[in-house]
Amino acid sequence: CAGNYKELTPSHAFNFWMTPSVGHLALAFLQGSFAFSGWNFLNYVTEELVDPRRQVSVSVNLPRAIFISIPLVTFVYTFTNIAYFTAMSPQELLSSNAVAVTFGEKLLGYFSWVMPVSVALSTFGGINGYLFTSSRLCFSGAREGHLPSLLAMIHVKHCTPIPALLVCVSFTF
């Protein structure tokens, strides 16, 4: 907002002070895939959806979740990166171990603690997604006879695969 957009001008944005390689490009795609992995989580839990093919429904369905989440995540990540590039130089970005924390320290002052807390909450949300989907994989595998039948058991009231979830959580430790 302060008009610090020098690094976004074409003369700076496309000035390669480092020779790009195939490895750098692959690393960029790998890091980007983690940012957009939510669409993949949805594919594992299609059984939980009330009517995944229906476009007009009161409940959340698979196409609507994908159509809303991918543009939303793209918007947030794009503007987050624009904020980083307008607040810090490329050298500051590369020398930082945690760009969001450095960004917070530079701009937020006393409220810089918000950034590490936000990163921790985001990490917790990602782990929650992994545990939710991996327990469904164990549950499905047990129902098909590929894993012990104990993992196919679900909670009577909440229909949650508790044994599969506990196995997946125990493997994470």
N, C-alpha and C positions, 0 to 999 in steps of 0.2 A: 504493500500500500504506500510505501514511502518513495516509490519510483526507482527502486534499485534493480533495474532489469538489464543492466549492461551485459551480463553473462547469457542472456536470452536472445540478444541481437544476432542476426545471421553471421556477422563477422566473428563473433566469439563462439557461438553455439556449434559451428561447423569447422572450427579451427582445431585440428587434431594435433595436440602437443605430445600425444603418445601414439605410436603406430598401432592401429587396431589389428587384431589377429582373429583367427577362427576361434581360438580358445576364449578370447574376451567376449565374442558374440555368443558362444555357447553358454558362458557363465551368465550373461545378461538374460538369456532365455530361461535358464534354470531358475534364477532368482525370481523372474517374472511368473514362472509357473507356480511357485509357492503362493504368490499373491492372489492368483486366480484359481486356487484348488477347490474352492467351495462348490463350483459346478460339478466336480467329480464326486463330492460327498453326496450330492443329491441323487446320483445314479445308484448308490448303494441302498438307499432307503425308499425306493419307489414302492415297496410293499406297504409302507406306512401311509402312503397318500390315499385319500378317499377315492378320487377319480383322476388319475394322472393325465388322461387324454382330453378331458373336458376343459374347454377354454373358459366357459362362463360358469363359475361356481363360487360359492361363498367361502369354501375352505381353500387354503393355499394348495396349489398343484404344481407339478413339475415344470411345465412350460412357463408359467407365470413366474415362478421362483427364479428360473434361469434368465428370463427376459428382463427381470427387475435387477437381479443381483450383478450380472456381468457389467451392464452400463454404470451401475452405481459404484462398483469397485473400480472400474476404469476411471470414472470421474474423480473419485477420492484420491487414487494413486497419482493421477496426472497432476492434479492441483497440489498435492503434497510435494511432488518432485519440483514443480515450479516454485513453490515456497522455499524449498531447500536451495535451489539455484539462485534465487533472488537474494537470499540472506547470506550465502556462503560462496566462497570461490571454489573452483574445482580442486585446488590443492587442499583446502580445508576439508572438503568432502572426502577426499582420498586418505587424508591423514587421520580422520576420525575413526575410532573403533565403533562408535554408536552415533550415527548421523542424527537421529532424532533427539538424542540427549544433548549433543553439541548445539543443535538448532535451538532447543529449549533454553540452554544456558545463555546463548547469545541474544535471544529475543525476549524471553519471558522473565528473566531476572529471578525474583523471589519465587515465582510460580513455576520454576523450571522442574520441580518435582513431578509435575503433571505428566511430562513425557515418559519417564521410566515407568510410572504407574500405568499409563496407557499402553506401553509396549508389553508390560507384564499381563495386563488384561487381554490384550490381543493374543498373546501366546497361550494363555489359559483357554481362550475360545478356540484356538486352533487345535490344541490337545483334546478338548472336549469333542470336536468334530471327528478327530481320528479315533478316539475311543468309541464314540457312538457308531461309526461306520465299521470299524474292525470287529466290534462285538456282533454286528449284524452279519458279517462274513462268517464268523464262527457258528452263529445260529443257523444260517442257511446251509453251511457245510454239514452240520450235524443232522439237519432235517433230511438232507439228501443221502445220509449214511456214510459220508466221508470222514466224519469226526465222531467222537463218542456221543451217544444219544443224550447224555446228561446235558450237553450244551444246547440241545433243542428245547429245553424246558423254559417256560415263560411264567412270569408272575401272574397269578390268577386275576387280580384286580386291575393292574396297570398294563398288562400284556408286554412287559419288558423282559428281555432275555437275561435275567440276573446271572445265571451260571456263566454264560458266554461273556458277559461284561466283567465278571470277577476274574475270569481266566485272562482276559486281555489286560486288565489293570495289573494283575500280578506279574505278567510278562514285562510290563514297563518298568518294574522295579528291578 
